[in-house]
């Protein structure tokens, strides 16, 4: 039986389950999906920005989500690794 990874959301349509960690089948063989407590495919974060650190919010589609790739290979995570004074 496949592990449940997504849940219906009345506003978004579908979203990740909070704190889920699952391998998703894909044409590339599959990829790991994990979500924070808010159901985002991201690290834990606070709503308050840390002093002296700028924030960039990424909104998008399957490319931003990183369908088909592990989190460390998503462009947002690569951008975060390259910019030490910015929180993505």
Rosetta blueprint (number, residue, H / E / L):
1 X L
2 X L
3 X L
4 X L
5 X L
6 X E
7 X E
8 X E
9 X E
10 X L
11 X L
12 X L
13 X E
14 X E
15 X E
16 X E
17 X L
18 X L
19 X L
20 X L
21 X E
22 X E
23 X E
24 X E
25 X L
26 X L
27 X L
28 X L
29 X L
30 X L
31 X E
32 X E
33 X E
34 X E
35 X L
36 X L
37 X L
38 X L
39 X L
40 X L
41 X L
42 X L
43 X L
44 X L
45 X L
46 X L
47 X L
48 X L
49 X L
50 X L
51 X L
52 X L
53 X L
54 X E
55 X E
56 X L
57 X L
58 X L
59 X L
60 X L
61 X L
62 X H
63 X H
64 X H
65 X H
66 X L
67 X L
68 X L
69 X L
70 X L
71 X H
72 X H
73 X H
74 X L
75 X H
76 X H
77 X H
78 X H
79 X H
80 X H
81 X H
82 X H
83 X L
84 X L
85 X L
86 X E
87 X E
88 X L
